[in-house]
Amino acid sequence: MYTLYYIPGACSLATQVVIHELDQVVEIIDKQNVDNFSDINPVGTVPVLVDNNSTRREGAAVMLYLLDKHQNTMLPATGTAREQAIQDIMFANATMQPAYGHLFFTTQNITDEKTKQSAFEVAAQAISRLWQIVEQQLANQNFLGGDQPSAADIMLAVYSRWGASFPIDIPLGLKTQKMVDAVVLMPSFQRALSAENTQSAA
């Protein structure tokens, strides 16, 4: 059984979805309820995955560890398809996620409302350009990996939900919105959302 430290709605949600897709058992723990979380991860970020006595950090590293350990259709074993899948995971984790991070940074660090709104809009424009790249990649396929959802699709679907928390508009292309909607409706995604909601209500 895995233990996953998370924050509700954060990137760790994608990790939980993938664990469910892999048909593995996971216990989730909200890091906000852990007094000594810095002992678990000095950086303070999620996800953190505990597998027996092994602790793994950093979202993309955790994702690749899980996908390499368990048989699945989300990460091809060899060849150019695997290279593309890894590139898509890195795009989601190292490009799209930090772009959304500017929105959270603005909320936490800028107090002047006019300056804050301007920063929001600049960040939203940058994020929108990234979603246009996703739209182009989906031009001839339903998901980044082809005919079925990949880990990167799951990650991007989680990130797409973050924009609703800010006073900005981040439009998604038609193909991108269709992909996001399909991922969110996956039983594994709904199960992960339900688990987080149950934890929050406890």
C-alpha positions as CSV (number, residue, x, y, z in Angstrom):
1,M,0.0,0.0,0.0
2,Y,1.1,3.5,-0.8
3,T,0.9,6.6,1.4
4,L,0.4,9.8,-0.5
5,Y,0.7,13.3,1.2
6,Y,-1.5,15.8,-0.6
7,I,-3.2,19.2,-0.6
8,P,-6.8,19.2,-1.7
9,G,-7.0,20.0,-5.4
10,A,-3.3,20.4,-5.8
11,C,-1.0,18.5,-8.3
12,S,-1.0,15.6,-5.9
13,L,-4.6,14.9,-7.1
14,A,-3.1,13.7,-10.4
15,T,-0.8,11.3,-8.5
16,Q,-3.8,9.8,-6.7
17,V,-5.7,9.4,-9.9
18,V,-2.8,7.5,-11.5
19,I,-2.5,5.3,-8.5
20,H,-6.2,4.4,-8.8
21,E,-5.7,3.8,-12.6
22,L,-2.9,1.4,-11.6
23,D,-5.4,-0.4,-9.3
24,Q,-3.2,0.2,-6.3
25,V,-4.2,0.8,-2.7
26,V,-3.4,4.2,-1.3
27,E,-3.8,6.0,2.0
28,I,-4.0,9.8,1.5
29,I,-2.9,12.3,4.2
30,D,-3.5,16.0,4.0
31,K,-0.1,17.6,4.6
32,Q,-1.8,20.6,6.3
33,N,-2.7,18.2,9.1
34,V,0.9,17.0,9.6
35,D,2.9,19.0,12.2
36,N,6.3,17.7,11.1
37,F,5.8,17.7,7.3
38,S,9.1,19.4,6.8
39,D,10.7,16.3,8.2
40,I,9.0,14.3,5.5
41,N,9.8,16.9,2.7
42,P,12.1,19.8,3.6
43,V,10.8,21.7,0.5
44,G,7.3,21.5,1.9
45,T,5.6,20.5,-1.4
46,V,3.3,17.7,-2.5
47,P,3.0,15.1,-3.7
48,V,5.1,12.9,-1.4
49,L,4.8,9.2,-1.9
50,V,5.8,6.6,0.7
51,D,6.3,3.1,-0.6
52,N,7.3,0.8,2.3
53,N,10.4,2.5,3.7
54,S,11.1,4.6,0.6
55,T,10.0,8.2,0.3
56,R,9.7,9.9,-3.1
57,R,9.3,13.5,-3.8
58,E,8.7,15.8,-6.9
59,G,5.6,15.3,-9.0
60,A,7.2,14.1,-12.2
61,A,9.6,11.8,-10.4
62,V,6.8,10.2,-8.4
63,M,4.7,9.8,-11.6
64,L,7.5,8.1,-13.5
65,Y,8.3,5.8,-10.6
66,L,4.7,4.6,-10.4
67,L,4.3,4.2,-14.1
68,D,7.6,2.3,-14.4
69,K,6.8,0.0,-11.5
70,H,3.3,-1.1,-12.6
71,Q,2.1,-2.4,-15.9
72,N,-0.1,0.2,-17.6
73,T,-1.1,1.9,-20.9
74,M,-0.2,5.4,-19.7
75,L,3.5,5.1,-20.3
76,P,4.8,3.0,-23.2
77,A,7.7,0.7,-22.3
78,T,10.0,1.7,-25.2
79,G,10.5,3.7,-28.3
80,T,9.4,7.1,-29.5
81,A,6.0,6.7,-27.9
82,R,7.7,6.5,-24.5
83,E,9.9,9.5,-25.2
84,Q,6.8,11.5,-26.2
85,A,5.0,10.4,-23.1
86,I,7.9,11.5,-20.8
87,Q,8.1,14.8,-22.7
88,D,4.4,15.4,-22.1
89,I,4.8,14.6,-18.4
90,M,7.7,17.1,-18.2
91,F,5.7,19.7,-20.1
92,A,2.8,19.4,-17.6
93,N,5.0,19.4,-14.5
94,A,7.8,21.8,-15.5
95,T,6.1,24.2,-17.9
96,M,2.3,24.3,-17.3
97,Q,2.3,23.9,-13.5
98,P,4.8,26.7,-12.9
99,A,2.8,28.9,-15.2
100,Y,-0.2,28.5,-13.0
101,G,2.1,28.9,-10.0
102,H,2.5,32.6,-11.0
103,L,-1.2,33.0,-10.1
104,F,-0.7,31.6,-6.6
105,F,2.5,33.7,-6.1
106,T,0.6,36.8,-7.1
107,T,-2.2,36.1,-4.6
108,Q,0.3,35.6,-1.8
109,N,2.8,38.4,-2.5
110,I,1.1,41.3,-4.1
111,T,-1.3,43.5,-2.1
112,D,-2.0,46.4,-4.4
113,E,-5.2,45.4,-6.2
114,K,-4.4,47.1,-9.5
115,T,-0.9,45.6,-9.6
116,K,-2.3,42.2,-8.6
117,Q,-4.9,42.2,-11.4
118,S,-2.3,43.2,-13.9
119,A,-0.1,40.4,-12.8
120,F,-3.0,37.9,-13.0
121,E,-3.7,39.0,-16.6
122,V,-0.1,38.6,-17.7
123,A,0.1,35.1,-16.1
124,A,-3.2,34.2,-17.8
125,Q,-1.9,35.2,-21.2
126,A,1.1,33.0,-20.7
127,I,-1.0,30.1,-19.6
128,S,-3.3,30.5,-22.5
129,R,-0.4,30.3,-24.9
130,L,0.6,27.0,-23.4
131,W,-3.0,25.6,-23.7
132,Q,-2.8,26.6,-27.4
133,I,0.2,24.3,-27.7
134,V,-1.9,21.5,-26.1
135,E,-4.7,22.2,-28.6
136,Q,-2.3,21.8,-31.5
137,Q,-1.0,18.5,-30.2
138,L,-4.6,17.3,-29.9
139,A,-5.5,18.3,-33.4
140,N,-5.6,14.7,-34.7
141,Q,-6.0,12.7,-31.5
142,N,-8.2,12.6,-28.4
143,F,-5.5,12.6,-25.8
144,L,-1.8,13.6,-25.7
145,G,-0.9,9.9,-25.9
146,G,-3.3,9.1,-28.7
147,D,-6.5,7.2,-28.2
148,Q,-6.5,6.9,-24.4
149,P,-5.6,9.1,-21.5
150,S,-1.9,9.4,-20.5
151,A,-0.5,10.6,-17.2
152,A,0.1,14.0,-18.7
153,D,-3.6,14.3,-19.7
154,I,-4.5,13.6,-16.1
155,M,-2.0,16.2,-14.8
156,L,-3.2,18.9,-17.2
157,A,-6.9,18.2,-16.3
158,V,-6.0,18.9,-12.6
159,Y,-4.2,22.1,-13.5
160,S,-7.1,23.3,-15.7
161,R,-9.3,23.5,-12.6
162,W,-7.0,26.0,-10.9
163,G,-8.0,29.0,-13.0
164,A,-11.5,29.2,-11.6
165,S,-10.0,30.4,-8.3
166,F,-8.7,33.7,-9.9
167,P,-10.4,36.7,-11.5
168,I,-9.2,35.9,-15.0
169,D,-10.3,34.0,-18.1
170,I,-8.2,31.1,-19.4
171,P,-10.0,29.7,-22.4
172,L,-9.4,26.2,-23.6
173,G,-9.6,25.0,-27.2
174,L,-12.4,22.7,-28.2
175,K,-10.2,19.6,-28.4
176,T,-8.5,20.5,-25.1
177,Q,-11.8,21.0,-23.3
178,K,-13.1,17.7,-24.6
179,M,-9.9,16.0,-23.4
180,V,-10.2,17.6,-19.9
181,D,-13.9,16.7,-19.6
182,A,-13.2,13.1,-20.5
183,V,-10.4,12.8,-18.0
184,V,-12.4,14.4,-15.2
185,L,-15.2,11.9,-15.8
186,M,-12.9,8.9,-15.5
187,P,-13.9,6.8,-12.5
188,S,-10.4,7.1,-11.1
189,F,-10.6,10.9,-11.2
190,Q,-14.0,10.9,-9.5
191,R,-12.7,8.5,-6.9
192,A,-9.8,10.7,-6.1
193,L,-12.0,13.8,-5.8
194,S,-14.3,11.9,-3.5
195,A,-11.4,10.7,-1.3
196,E,-10.2,14.2,-0.9
197,N,-13.6,15.5,-0.1
198,T,-14.1,12.7,2.5
199,Q,-10.8,13.6,4.2
200,S,-11.7,17.3,4.3
201,A,-15.1,16.6,5.9
202,A,-13.6,14.3,8.5
